[in-house]
Structures are given as C-alpha cells and as structure tokens.
Amino acid sequence: MILWIEKSDLENIDHLQRPIILGAALETQKGEYERALETLKPILAIQHGKNPFLSKCLAEVYQRLERWDEAAEMYEDVIAAKWINYESLIPWILSHYQLSRIYEKVGKRTKAMEYYQIFLALWKDVDAWIPEVEDARESLAGLGQ
C-alpha cells in the first residue's frame, strides 16, 4: 500500500503508518502471520528501529511463527525505543516479559532471568494477579532465582 506523504508529514511518518500496522496486528490475531509480515515489510524497510509500534507488531508475528531470533530483535527494539506517553508504557513493560520468555525458550537462561527481573521490578505490585506476573515469578523461581 502506498501512502501520499506531504513534506510536513515526513517527521510524523510513524503516525501515518499506524493504520497499516493496526491492520497487520488484526491479521496476526486472525492467524494470518505471513500476510501480516508482507504488510509490515515495506514499513520496516523505512523505519527499522524507529517505530516502536511497528517493532511490537513484528515481534508478535515472529513470536507466533517461532522465529525466535527475529522476535527477540524486535522486542529489543521496543525496549530501546523512547516511549513518551502512557499509551506506550504497558507494551514497553510487557516487552520485557515477552523477551524473557523467548530467551528462556532458546536456552539463554541468564538473559531470561535478567528480563524477568526487570519486568517484575517495573510492574511491581500493580495487578499482581495478572497471568504474566504470576508466570514471570514462577519462571524466575524455576530458573534458580
């Protein structure tokens, strides 16, 4: 899909791409992973590492496809991004949890423990009952912490 971009919009290109990224996220939820990837590849070529919403969506697609290295790279991009609003805070925190799960799955125990600890420190006691928090605590204990 090609978008007409005004010169003044070049600074805000991530906002122009959000409807496309949202569409890919919906495709992901429907199990259309390859279609979602095809939708996101042109944006990735332009904005690799510069759009946390894109990186988060790609991370989820790669994770569902069990392409662990690519998923980890995208979650690392999400974590490295500069999030400036509340809308972004929860995905940023949860990306630590998802990255720890990937590291645990591929046998990177130390990195998994590190990111579980960061996730739990960021989440603290807020909604301690959510499955991600319970799983992170159990996984961390299982890894020997």
C-alpha positions as CSV (number, residue, x, y, z in Angstrom):
1,M,0.0,0.0,0.0
2,I,1.4,3.4,-1.0
3,L,0.6,6.5,1.0
4,W,0.7,10.0,-0.2
5,I,3.0,11.8,2.2
6,E,3.2,15.6,2.4
7,K,6.6,17.0,3.1
8,S,5.5,18.2,6.5
9,D,4.4,14.6,7.4
10,L,7.9,13.2,7.0
11,E,8.7,14.0,10.6
12,N,5.5,12.2,11.7
13,I,5.7,9.2,9.4
14,D,5.0,6.7,12.2
15,H,1.6,8.2,12.7
16,L,0.8,7.8,9.0
17,Q,1.8,4.1,9.3
18,R,-0.3,3.3,12.3
19,P,-3.4,2.3,10.4
20,I,-1.3,-0.2,8.4
21,I,0.3,-1.5,11.5
22,L,-3.0,-1.9,13.2
23,G,-4.3,-3.8,10.1
24,A,-1.3,-6.1,10.4
25,A,-2.0,-6.6,14.1
26,L,-5.5,-7.7,13.3
27,E,-4.2,-10.1,10.7
28,T,-1.9,-11.5,13.4
29,Q,-4.8,-12.0,15.7
30,K,-6.7,-13.9,13.0
31,G,-3.6,-16.2,12.4
32,E,-2.6,-14.6,9.1
33,Y,1.0,-14.3,10.1
34,E,2.6,-14.3,6.6
35,R,0.1,-11.7,5.4
36,A,0.9,-9.5,8.4
37,L,4.6,-9.8,7.6
38,E,4.1,-8.9,4.0
39,T,2.1,-5.8,5.1
40,L,4.8,-4.7,7.5
41,K,7.9,-5.3,5.4
42,P,7.7,-2.1,3.4
43,I,7.4,-0.1,6.6
44,L,10.3,-2.0,8.2
45,A,12.5,-1.0,5.3
46,I,11.8,2.7,6.1
47,Q,11.5,2.7,9.8
48,H,13.6,-0.2,11.3
49,G,14.2,0.6,14.9
50,K,12.5,3.9,14.8
51,N,8.8,2.9,15.3
52,P,8.1,1.0,18.5
53,F,4.6,0.2,17.3
54,L,6.0,-1.5,14.2
55,S,8.6,-3.3,16.2
56,K,6.0,-4.6,18.7
57,C,3.7,-5.8,16.0
58,L,6.6,-7.6,14.2
59,A,7.8,-9.1,17.4
60,E,4.4,-10.7,18.0
61,V,4.3,-12.0,14.4
62,Y,7.8,-13.5,14.7
63,Q,7.0,-15.0,18.1
64,R,3.9,-16.7,16.8
65,L,5.9,-18.0,13.8
66,E,8.5,-19.3,16.3
67,R,11.2,-17.2,14.6
68,W,12.9,-16.5,18.0
69,D,15.9,-14.5,16.9
70,E,13.8,-12.1,14.9
71,A,11.2,-11.8,17.7
72,A,14.0,-11.1,20.2
73,E,15.5,-8.4,18.0
74,M,12.1,-6.7,17.6
75,Y,11.4,-6.8,21.4
76,E,14.9,-5.4,22.0
77,D,13.9,-2.5,19.6
78,V,10.7,-1.9,21.5
79,I,12.6,-1.8,24.8
80,A,15.3,0.6,23.3
81,A,12.7,2.9,21.9
82,K,11.8,6.2,23.5
83,W,8.3,5.9,24.7
84,I,6.8,9.2,25.6
85,N,3.2,8.5,26.6
86,Y,1.1,6.3,28.8
87,E,-0.3,4.5,25.7
88,S,3.1,3.1,25.1
89,L,4.1,2.2,28.7
90,I,2.3,-1.1,29.1
91,P,3.6,-2.6,25.7
92,W,7.1,-1.4,26.7
93,I,6.9,-3.2,30.1
94,L,5.3,-6.3,28.7
95,S,8.0,-6.5,26.0
96,H,10.5,-7.3,28.8
97,Y,8.3,-10.2,29.8
98,Q,8.0,-11.5,26.2
99,L,11.7,-11.1,25.6
100,S,12.4,-13.1,28.8
101,R,10.1,-15.9,27.6
102,I,12.0,-16.0,24.3
103,Y,15.4,-16.1,26.0
104,E,14.2,-18.9,28.2
105,K,12.8,-20.9,25.2
106,V,16.1,-20.6,23.3
107,G,18.2,-21.5,26.4
108,K,19.6,-18.1,27.3
109,R,19.0,-18.6,31.0
110,T,20.9,-15.6,32.3
111,K,19.3,-13.2,29.9
112,A,15.8,-14.7,30.6
113,M,16.4,-14.2,34.3
114,E,17.6,-10.6,33.7
115,Y,14.5,-9.6,31.8
116,Y,12.1,-11.4,34.2
117,Q,13.6,-9.4,37.0
118,I,13.3,-6.1,35.1
119,F,9.7,-6.9,34.2
120,L,8.8,-7.7,37.8
121,A,10.6,-4.6,39.0
122,L,8.8,-2.4,36.5
123,W,5.4,-4.0,37.2
124,K,5.9,-4.1,41.0
125,D,2.7,-4.7,42.9
126,V,0.3,-3.3,40.3
127,D,-2.2,-6.0,39.2
128,A,0.0,-8.7,40.8
129,W,-2.7,-11.3,39.8
130,I,-2.3,-11.0,36.0
131,P,-1.0,-14.1,34.3
132,E,2.2,-12.5,33.1
133,V,3.3,-11.6,36.6
134,E,2.5,-15.0,38.0
135,D,4.2,-16.7,35.1
136,A,7.3,-14.4,35.5
137,R,7.6,-15.2,39.2
138,E,7.2,-18.9,38.6
139,S,9.7,-18.9,35.7
140,L,12.2,-16.9,37.6
141,A,12.0,-19.3,40.5
142,G,12.3,-22.2,38.1
143,L,15.5,-20.7,36.6
144,G,17.1,-20.7,40.0
145,Q,16.4,-17.3,41.4
